[in-house]
Amino acid sequence: MPDTSSTATVAPLPPLATQADHLIRLGVHELAGIPADEMRAFAEGAGRGDSDALLAVHPDRAPASVLAPLLRHDGKSGFVVTDMPDVDHFAPCAIELPDAPLYLVTGLDRGDHMANWSPDEALPALTKENRTPLLLTEGIHWVLQQPAVLERNRCFMTIGSRLRKANGALDARTPAIWISNGTGRDGRERRNAPKVGWCWWGNRHTWLGFASATGRRH
């Protein structure tokens, strides 16, 4: 199995109250139908117990398609690739989310040490480590709060989100967040923009790790 000795060095997340204020400035609370005061109150109460957790909005309230354009890198807005019109149908797979509009994701890791692994190789390794892969929306929330976590050649997959086909089988595509090169259908104007796209379940990419967490709680 491929391996690399490099690991992510990411600064601590902002306090939850700061994260809530940032989401409110972006208008996420309105997109999700959550009053600003409710978002602030949740962050204030939750912040007493977690000093380094990510504030996430349930994907049923704020799907990837509405969050992706809020991403920023090098002055460019985020986007979803044109051949992923079903992005919001990629749902939690074997992951139980808190039954609440807002929740916390703890123990984030970008998974740099799994660069050049396939999702098929990475998922059992994460499970063995008692880690849970991030959902696509959670990965977007992470980059919204810490844009520096998305680096060229140090991007990540979010294989906690999968698409189940009508016959019950899982779609072979797996969502990921990386930085556009401005080629092909992306368009030159999108070079260096944050990009929500997909990779095949069995493929490896040297520049994609596997973002994961230790858990989620309300």
C-alpha positions in Angstrom: 0.0 0.0 0.0 1.4 3.5 -0.8 2.6 5.7 1.9 4.3 9.0 2.6 6.0 10.4 5.7 4.5 13.9 5.3 1.6 15.0 7.6 -0.5 18.1 7.7 0.4 21.0 9.9 -2.7 23.0 10.4 -3.2 25.8 12.8 -6.0 25.4 15.5 -9.4 26.3 14.4 -10.9 29.7 15.4 -13.1 29.6 18.5 -16.6 28.4 17.8 -18.1 31.9 18.4 -15.7 33.3 15.8 -16.7 30.5 13.4 -20.4 31.2 13.9 -19.8 34.9 13.2 -18.0 34.1 10.0 -20.8 31.8 8.8 -23.3 34.5 9.6 -21.2 37.1 7.6 -21.3 34.7 4.7 -25.0 34.3 5.0 -24.9 30.6 5.7 -27.5 31.0 8.5 -30.0 32.4 6.0 -29.3 29.7 3.4 -29.9 27.1 6.2 -32.9 28.8 7.7 -31.2 29.2 11.1 -31.6 32.4 13.0 -28.3 34.2 13.6 -29.0 34.3 17.3 -29.6 30.5 17.4 -26.3 29.9 15.6 -24.4 32.2 18.0 -26.1 30.6 21.1 -25.2 27.1 19.9 -21.6 28.1 19.4 -21.4 29.8 22.7 -22.8 26.8 24.6 -20.8 24.2 22.6 -17.6 26.3 22.9 -17.3 25.6 26.6 -16.5 22.0 25.9 -14.5 21.9 22.7 -11.5 24.2 22.1 -10.7 22.9 18.7 -13.8 21.7 16.9 -15.5 22.6 13.6 -18.9 24.1 13.6 -20.9 22.4 10.8 -24.4 22.9 9.4 -26.3 19.7 8.7 -26.2 19.0 4.9 -30.0 18.8 4.8 -29.9 22.5 5.7 -26.9 23.7 3.7 -26.0 21.4 0.9 -22.7 21.4 -1.0 -24.1 23.3 -4.0 -24.9 26.4 -1.9 -21.7 26.2 0.2 -19.2 25.7 -2.6 -19.6 29.2 -4.1 -18.7 30.7 -0.7 -15.2 29.3 -0.8 -12.3 31.6 -1.7 -8.7 31.0 -2.8 -6.5 33.5 -4.5 -9.4 35.9 -4.8 -11.5 33.3 -6.7 -14.8 31.9 -5.7 -15.4 28.2 -5.3 -17.4 26.1 -7.8 -18.7 22.6 -8.4 -17.5 20.8 -11.6 -20.0 20.8 -14.4 -20.2 17.0 -14.5 -21.4 16.8 -10.9 -24.9 18.2 -11.1 -26.0 15.6 -8.6 -23.5 16.8 -6.0 -26.2 17.3 -3.3 -27.2 13.7 -3.7 -23.9 12.5 -2.2 -25.1 11.7 1.3 -23.5 10.4 4.5 -22.6 6.7 4.0 -22.4 4.5 7.1 -22.1 7.7 9.1 -24.7 8.8 11.6 -25.0 12.6 11.9 -26.4 14.3 15.0 -30.1 15.0 14.5 -29.8 18.7 14.7 -29.2 21.7 12.3 -25.9 22.5 13.9 -23.2 20.1 15.2 -19.5 19.8 15.9 -16.8 17.9 14.1 -13.8 17.1 16.3 -10.2 16.0 15.7 -9.8 17.1 12.1 -7.0 15.7 10.0 -6.3 16.4 6.3 -4.9 12.9 5.7 -1.7 13.9 3.9 -0.1 10.6 5.0 -2.7 8.9 2.8 -1.8 10.8 -0.4 -1.5 8.4 -3.3 -3.9 6.0 -1.7 -7.2 5.1 -3.3 -10.5 5.6 -1.4 -10.8 1.8 -1.4 -7.5 1.6 0.5 -8.1 4.6 2.8 -11.5 3.8 4.2 -10.6 0.6 6.0 -7.4 2.2 7.3 -9.4 5.1 8.8 -11.9 2.7 10.3 -9.0 0.8 11.9 -7.8 4.0 13.4 -11.3 4.8 14.8 -11.5 7.8 12.6 -14.5 8.8 10.4 -14.1 10.3 6.9 -15.4 13.8 6.4 -18.6 14.5 4.5 -18.2 16.9 1.5 -20.1 19.6 3.4 -17.9 19.2 6.4 -14.8 19.6 4.2 -16.3 22.8 2.7 -17.0 24.1 6.2 -13.4 23.4 7.1 -12.0 25.4 4.2 -14.5 28.2 4.8 -13.1 28.6 8.4 -9.4 27.8 7.5 -8.8 28.6 3.8 -5.1 27.7 4.3 -6.0 24.1 4.8 -6.5 23.9 1.0 -3.0 24.0 -0.5 -2.0 23.2 -4.1 -0.8 19.6 -4.1 -2.1 19.2 -0.6 -5.9 18.8 -1.1 -8.3 16.1 0.1 -11.1 13.7 -0.6 -14.3 13.6 1.5 -15.3 10.0 1.2 -17.9 10.1 4.0 -20.3 11.3 1.3 -21.3 8.7 -1.3 -24.1 8.5 -3.9 -26.3 5.4 -3.9 -27.7 4.5 -7.3 -31.3 3.4 -7.9 -30.2 -0.3 -7.8 -28.7 0.1 -4.4 -25.1 0.1 -5.5 -22.7 2.9 -4.6 -21.6 5.2 -7.4 -17.9 4.9 -8.2 -17.4 8.6 -7.9 -16.0 10.0 -4.6 -16.1 13.8 -3.8 -13.0 15.9 -3.2 -12.0 19.5 -2.8 -9.0 20.8 -4.6 -7.6 23.8 -6.5 -8.4 24.2 -10.2 -5.7 24.5 -12.7 -8.0 26.4 -15.0 -7.9 23.8 -17.7 -10.7 22.0 -19.7 -14.2 22.8 -18.7 -13.1 24.7 -15.6 -12.1 27.7 -17.8 -8.9 29.7 -17.5 -10.7 32.3 -15.4 -11.1 29.7 -12.7 -7.4 28.9 -12.3 -6.5 28.7 -8.6 -10.2 28.7 -7.6 -11.4 26.2 -5.0 -13.0 23.3 -6.8 -15.5 20.6 -5.7 -15.2 17.6 -7.9 -14.9 13.9 -7.8 -12.4 11.0 -8.3 -12.9 7.3 -8.9 -13.2 5.0 -5.9 -10.3 2.8 -7.1 -7.9 5.6 -8.3 -4.9 7.1 -6.5 -3.8 10.8 -6.7 -0.5 12.0 -5.3 -2.0 15.4 -4.4 -5.2 14.2 -2.6 -5.3 13.0 1.0 -8.3 11.8 3.0 -9.9 14.2 5.4 -11.2 12.7 8.6 -12.3 13.3 12.1 -12.4 11.6 15.5 -16.2 12.2 15.8 -19.3 14.4 15.7 -21.6 15.6 18.4 -24.4 18.1 19.0 
